Amino acid sequence: MSDTPGLLQRDAFVTIGPSRWQESLVVETMRPVSSSASAPAAVVPSADAPVALVTGVAGQDGMYVSRLLMERGWRVVGTIRPGSRSVDRMRAYIGGVEIVEHDQRDVEGFAALLRRHRPRSIYNLAGFSAVQASWQAATEVMMTNSVAVVEMLEEVVRFRDEVGFAPRFLQASSAEMFGPETVGRLTEGIAHDPRTPYAVSKSAAHYAVNAYRDRHEVFGCGMILFNHESPFRGRQFVAGRIARLAAEVSLGRDARITLGSLDVERDWGSASDVATALVAALDHEAPADYVVATGESRTLRDMLQVAFAAVGRDDALDHVDLQPSMWSTIQASSLLGDAGRARERLGWQPMVDFETLVKDMVQTDLRRLATGVEESADYL
């Protein structure tokens, strides 16, 4: 997809906040590229609409954040990895987003995006996200997930020094940073003990945001995200595979899933709830780090049972093959978050419970199987 800009218009607006973060912003607005026929009609933002740059816009988080911002009148510029086909899968849900191909490691390209679009907010949601697979691409993971973030922060500072304002910056961090020996509810102040290339890269990027916030007064938020799902996450992740398994078995198909363990515990939330927290963080009067979690942990066994119950079955384990070698002891057996700071400062709380989330994922997959249409705005 071309990222050639259309006609540009310049408009100025001012936001008022605490003196340390008061900013006078100038933004460029740009016509969004045409959307696919399957995408819903988008509301055209006003000429003076604030601009958000969302990296990784074709992921579930990027999609939900973009939709939330556009509902509020923002213009969204979203990046995808060059040559990525994920945008084809997500196109039905991101109508109205101006999509630009951009490699996270391309610092000159990021600088050009800042100067072309002059965003008020940056949501850095792109990156390598497979924990175990990070061992097969450790250098790429570090360059994409951590070095690129430092370079982005450097460009934000240069941009501020050049034009007189800096976009607010949000980094999607991960609970995997806490390491394998976690105990109890995890807060923003718990020390990191990362043991995989993915976790190390996320920890480095998280602390980089902290450093630039302290040294350069960048409005930076490190969002420590616990597991979160939706019907729109890639099928390579376990929750999506479990939902599809239940749907296929309910239709009489001979489907199976291979898992490393049934007793892994995670704090599973909804991606739509997470998006609300991300936007609230950059809306707040002052930057901070936030844990985004439900405060409840469930096992993979629980997820299987809820998914199969959604189709009226109780034989989930009959369709599971266990392969212990798939599970690594350097990953935490349990991760449980404490989102107290987000509740107190942002007024945020999760709205979708575990059972509702899993059932919705299964029901959406049933619709996909029944219609033969994998992605449709009707599934939202």
Buried (B, 14 or more C-beta within 10 A) or exposed (E): BEBEBEEEEEEEEEEEEEEEBEBEBBBBBBEBBEBEEBBBEBEEBEEBBBBBBBBBBBBBBBBBBBBBBBEEEBBBBBBBBEEBEBBEBBBBBBBBBBBBBBBBEBBEBBBBBBEBBBBBBBBBBBBBBBBBBBBEBBEBBBBBBBBBBBBBBBBBBEBBEEEEBBBBBBBBBBBBBBBBEBEEBBBBEBEBBBBBBBBBBBBBBBBBBBBBBEEBBBBBBBBBBBBBBBBBBBEEBBBBBBBBBBBBBBEEEEBEBEBBBBEBBBBBBBBBBBBBBBBBBBEBEEBBBBBBBBBBBBBBBBBBBBBBBBBEBEEBEEBBEEEEEEBEEEBBBBBBBBBBBBBEBBEBEBEBBBBEBBBBBBBBBBBBBEEEEEBBBEBB
